[in-house]
Amino acid sequence: MYLHIGNDQLLPERRILGIFDLEITSQSRVTSEFLKRAEQEGVVVDACEDIPKSFLVCDHPYHRQIVYLSQLNSRTLQGRAEEQEKTV
């Protein structure tokens, strides 16, 4: 199954390691450093047309991790993932 994270971007659910609220988690020094390092390494994909509200950390066959920025709320993304689990 795939999760639509906005801006015509679909992610394989099996690759998603976590869905995080950007406003809440970015207040943490550790999370801020993680996101800054990911951006420096070039593994951040911006799937937004607007200001990002959440980010997803995914594993990847060629990189350690990929970070996707989404304009959708983390609760919305979590709800979509849960709805798809029910249909399987």
Rosetta constraint file for C-alpha pairs under 8 A:
AtomPair CA 1 CA 12 HARMONIC 6.00 0.50
AtomPair CA 1 CA 13 HARMONIC 5.86 0.50
AtomPair CA 1 CA 14 HARMONIC 7.81 0.50
AtomPair CA 1 CA 84 HARMONIC 7.43 0.50
AtomPair CA 2 CA 10 HARMONIC 5.87 0.50
AtomPair CA 2 CA 11 HARMONIC 5.23 0.50
AtomPair CA 2 CA 12 HARMONIC 4.41 0.50
AtomPair CA 2 CA 13 HARMONIC 5.32 0.50
AtomPair CA 3 CA 10 HARMONIC 5.40 0.50
AtomPair CA 3 CA 11 HARMONIC 5.17 0.50
AtomPair CA 3 CA 12 HARMONIC 6.33 0.50
AtomPair CA 3 CA 13 HARMONIC 6.00 0.50
AtomPair CA 3 CA 77 HARMONIC 7.78 0.50
AtomPair CA 3 CA 80 HARMONIC 7.10 0.50
AtomPair CA 3 CA 81 HARMONIC 6.43 0.50
AtomPair CA 4 CA 8 HARMONIC 7.08 0.50
AtomPair CA 4 CA 9 HARMONIC 5.85 0.50
AtomPair CA 4 CA 10 HARMONIC 4.51 0.50
AtomPair CA 4 CA 11 HARMONIC 6.55 0.50
AtomPair CA 4 CA 77 HARMONIC 7.98 0.50
AtomPair CA 5 CA 9 HARMONIC 5.75 0.50
AtomPair CA 5 CA 10 HARMONIC 6.18 0.50
AtomPair CA 5 CA 11 HARMONIC 7.39 0.50
AtomPair CA 5 CA 47 HARMONIC 7.34 0.50
AtomPair CA 5 CA 70 HARMONIC 5.98 0.50
AtomPair CA 5 CA 71 HARMONIC 7.87 0.50
AtomPair CA 5 CA 72 HARMONIC 6.77 0.50
AtomPair CA 5 CA 77 HARMONIC 6.79 0.50
AtomPair CA 6 CA 10 HARMONIC 7.80 0.50
AtomPair CA 6 CA 47 HARMONIC 6.31 0.50
AtomPair CA 6 CA 48 HARMONIC 6.81 0.50
AtomPair CA 6 CA 70 HARMONIC 6.34 0.50
AtomPair CA 6 CA 71 HARMONIC 6.72 0.50
AtomPair CA 6 CA 72 HARMONIC 6.69 0.50
AtomPair CA 7 CA 47 HARMONIC 5.65 0.50
AtomPair CA 7 CA 48 HARMONIC 6.07 0.50
AtomPair CA 7 CA 49 HARMONIC 6.80 0.50
AtomPair CA 8 CA 47 HARMONIC 8.00 0.50
AtomPair CA 9 CA 47 HARMONIC 6.51 0.50
AtomPair CA 11 CA 15 HARMONIC 7.40 0.50
AtomPair CA 11 CA 16 HARMONIC 7.59 0.50
AtomPair CA 12 CA 16 HARMONIC 7.09 0.50
AtomPair CA 13 CA 81 HARMONIC 7.67 0.50
AtomPair CA 15 CA 58 HARMONIC 5.20 0.50
AtomPair CA 15 CA 59 HARMONIC 5.31 0.50
AtomPair CA 15 CA 60 HARMONIC 7.03 0.50
AtomPair CA 16 CA 56 HARMONIC 6.90 0.50
AtomPair CA 16 CA 57 HARMONIC 6.12 0.50
AtomPair CA 16 CA 58 HARMONIC 4.38 0.50
AtomPair CA 16 CA 59 HARMONIC 6.65 0.50
AtomPair CA 17 CA 56 HARMONIC 7.41 0.50
AtomPair CA 17 CA 57 HARMONIC 5.47 0.50
AtomPair CA 17 CA 58 HARMONIC 5.14 0.50
AtomPair CA 17 CA 59 HARMONIC 6.76 0.50
AtomPair CA 18 CA 56 HARMONIC 5.62 0.50
AtomPair CA 18 CA 57 HARMONIC 5.34 0.50
AtomPair CA 18 CA 58 HARMONIC 7.12 0.50
AtomPair CA 19 CA 54 HARMONIC 7.14 0.50
AtomPair CA 19 CA 55 HARMONIC 6.01 0.50
AtomPair CA 19 CA 56 HARMONIC 4.55 0.50
AtomPair CA 19 CA 57 HARMONIC 6.70 0.50
AtomPair CA 19 CA 74 HARMONIC 6.19 0.50
AtomPair CA 19 CA 77 HARMONIC 7.58 0.50
AtomPair CA 19 CA 78 HARMONIC 7.25 0.50
AtomPair CA 20 CA 25 HARMONIC 6.95 0.50
AtomPair CA 20 CA 54 HARMONIC 5.52 0.50
AtomPair CA 20 CA 55 HARMONIC 5.38 0.50
AtomPair CA 20 CA 56 HARMONIC 6.21 0.50
AtomPair CA 20 CA 74 HARMONIC 5.92 0.50
AtomPair CA 21 CA 25 HARMONIC 6.05 0.50
AtomPair CA 21 CA 53 HARMONIC 6.30 0.50
AtomPair CA 21 CA 54 HARMONIC 4.51 0.50
AtomPair CA 21 CA 55 HARMONIC 6.66 0.50
AtomPair CA 21 CA 73 HARMONIC 6.99 0.50
AtomPair CA 21 CA 74 HARMONIC 5.32 0.50
AtomPair CA 22 CA 26 HARMONIC 5.63 0.50
AtomPair CA 22 CA 52 HARMONIC 7.34 0.50
AtomPair CA 22 CA 53 HARMONIC 5.37 0.50
AtomPair CA 22 CA 54 HARMONIC 4.49 0.50
AtomPair CA 22 CA 55 HARMONIC 6.15 0.50
AtomPair CA 23 CA 27 HARMONIC 6.99 0.50
AtomPair CA 23 CA 53 HARMONIC 6.76 0.50
AtomPair CA 23 CA 54 HARMONIC 7.60 0.50
AtomPair CA 24 CA 28 HARMONIC 7.94 0.50
AtomPair CA 25 CA 31 HARMONIC 6.27 0.50
AtomPair CA 25 CA 32 HARMONIC 7.88 0.50
AtomPair CA 26 CA 31 HARMONIC 5.72 0.50
AtomPair CA 26 CA 32 HARMONIC 5.27 0.50
AtomPair CA 27 CA 31 HARMONIC 7.57 0.50
AtomPair CA 27 CA 32 HARMONIC 7.16 0.50
AtomPair CA 28 CA 32 HARMONIC 6.17 0.50
AtomPair CA 29 CA 33 HARMONIC 6.14 0.50
AtomPair CA 30 CA 34 HARMONIC 6.16 0.50
AtomPair CA 31 CA 35 HARMONIC 6.19 0.50
AtomPair CA 32 CA 36 HARMONIC 6.11 0.50
AtomPair CA 33 CA 37 HARMONIC 6.03 0.50
AtomPair CA 34 CA 38 HARMONIC 6.14 0.50
AtomPair CA 35 CA 39 HARMONIC 6.18 0.50
AtomPair CA 36 CA 40 HARMONIC 6.26 0.50
AtomPair CA 37 CA 41 HARMONIC 6.15 0.50
AtomPair CA 38 CA 42 HARMONIC 6.24 0.50
AtomPair CA 38 CA 43 HARMONIC 5.42 0.50
AtomPair CA 38 CA 44 HARMONIC 6.09 0.50
AtomPair CA 38 CA 66 HARMONIC 7.76 0.50
AtomPair CA 38 CA 67 HARMONIC 7.15 0.50
AtomPair CA 39 CA 43 HARMONIC 6.00 0.50
AtomPair CA 39 CA 44 HARMONIC 5.43 0.50
AtomPair CA 43 CA 63 HARMONIC 7.99 0.50
AtomPair CA 43 CA 65 HARMONIC 7.21 0.50
AtomPair CA 43 CA 66 HARMONIC 5.06 0.50
AtomPair CA 43 CA 67 HARMONIC 6.14 0.50
AtomPair CA 44 CA 66 HARMONIC 6.09 0.50
AtomPair CA 44 CA 67 HARMONIC 4.71 0.50
AtomPair CA 44 CA 68 HARMONIC 5.78 0.50
AtomPair CA 44 CA 69 HARMONIC 7.31 0.50
AtomPair CA 45 CA 66 HARMONIC 7.45 0.50
AtomPair CA 45 CA 67 HARMONIC 6.16 0.50
AtomPair CA 45 CA 68 HARMONIC 4.74 0.50
AtomPair CA 45 CA 69 HARMONIC 6.22 0.50
AtomPair CA 46 CA 68 HARMONIC 5.94 0.50
AtomPair CA 46 CA 69 HARMONIC 4.91 0.50
AtomPair CA 46 CA 70 HARMONIC 6.97 0.50
AtomPair CA 47 CA 68 HARMONIC 6.57 0.50
AtomPair CA 47 CA 69 HARMONIC 5.54 0.50
AtomPair CA 47 CA 70 HARMONIC 5.33 0.50
AtomPair CA 47 CA 71 HARMONIC 7.29 0.50
AtomPair CA 48 CA 52 HARMONIC 6.19 0.50
AtomPair CA 48 CA 69 HARMONIC 6.62 0.50
AtomPair CA 48 CA 70 HARMONIC 5.40 0.50
AtomPair CA 48 CA 71 HARMONIC 5.15 0.50
AtomPair CA 49 CA 71 HARMONIC 7.13 0.50
AtomPair CA 50 CA 71 HARMONIC 6.12 0.50
AtomPair CA 51 CA 71 HARMONIC 6.02 0.50
AtomPair CA 52 CA 69 HARMONIC 5.88 0.50
AtomPair CA 52 CA 70 HARMONIC 5.19 0.50
AtomPair CA 52 CA 71 HARMONIC 4.25 0.50
AtomPair CA 52 CA 72 HARMONIC 7.26 0.50
AtomPair CA 53 CA 69 HARMONIC 7.62 0.50
AtomPair CA 53 CA 70 HARMONIC 6.12 0.50
AtomPair CA 53 CA 71 HARMONIC 5.02 0.50
AtomPair CA 53 CA 72 HARMONIC 5.89 0.50
AtomPair CA 53 CA 73 HARMONIC 5.46 0.50
AtomPair CA 53 CA 74 HARMONIC 7.24 0.50
AtomPair CA 54 CA 69 HARMONIC 6.04 0.50
AtomPair CA 54 CA 70 HARMONIC 5.31 0.50
AtomPair CA 54 CA 71 HARMONIC 6.55 0.50
AtomPair CA 54 CA 72 HARMONIC 6.49 0.50
AtomPair CA 54 CA 73 HARMONIC 5.84 0.50
AtomPair CA 54 CA 74 HARMONIC 5.46 0.50
AtomPair CA 55 CA 67 HARMONIC 6.57 0.50
AtomPair CA 55 CA 68 HARMONIC 5.42 0.50
AtomPair CA 55 CA 69 HARMONIC 4.47 0.50
AtomPair CA 55 CA 70 HARMONIC 5.78 0.50
AtomPair CA 55 CA 74 HARMONIC 7.74 0.50
AtomPair CA 56 CA 67 HARMONIC 5.61 0.50
AtomPair CA 56 CA 68 HARMONIC 5.12 0.50
AtomPair CA 56 CA 69 HARMONIC 6.61 0.50
AtomPair CA 56 CA 70 HARMONIC 7.75 0.50
AtomPair CA 57 CA 65 HARMONIC 6.61 0.50
AtomPair CA 57 CA 66 HARMONIC 5.87 0.50
AtomPair CA 57 CA 67 HARMONIC 4.71 0.50
AtomPair CA 57 CA 68 HARMONIC 6.58 0.50
AtomPair CA 58 CA 65 HARMONIC 5.56 0.50
AtomPair CA 58 CA 66 HARMONIC 5.22 0.50
AtomPair CA 58 CA 67 HARMONIC 6.34 0.50
AtomPair CA 58 CA 68 HARMONIC 7.85 0.50
AtomPair CA 59 CA 63 HARMONIC 7.39 0.50
AtomPair CA 59 CA 64 HARMONIC 6.31 0.50
AtomPair CA 59 CA 65 HARMONIC 4.62 0.50
AtomPair CA 59 CA 66 HARMONIC 6.23 0.50
AtomPair CA 60 CA 64 HARMONIC 6.27 0.50
AtomPair CA 60 CA 65 HARMONIC 5.71 0.50
AtomPair CA 60 CA 66 HARMONIC 6.55 0.50
AtomPair CA 72 CA 76 HARMONIC 6.52 0.50
AtomPair CA 72 CA 77 HARMONIC 6.80 0.50
AtomPair CA 73 CA 77 HARMONIC 6.48 0.50
AtomPair CA 74 CA 78 HARMONIC 6.07 0.50
AtomPair CA 75 CA 79 HARMONIC 5.98 0.50
AtomPair CA 76 CA 80 HARMONIC 6.24 0.50
AtomPair CA 77 CA 81 HARMONIC 6.27 0.50
AtomPair CA 78 CA 82 HARMONIC 6.18 0.50
AtomPair CA 79 CA 83 HARMONIC 6.10 0.50
AtomPair CA 80 CA 84 HARMONIC 6.31 0.50
AtomPair CA 81 CA 85 HARMONIC 6.41 0.50
AtomPair CA 82 CA 86 HARMONIC 6.50 0.50
AtomPair CA 83 CA 87 HARMONIC 6.71 0.50
AtomPair CA 84 CA 88 HARMONIC 6.62 0.50
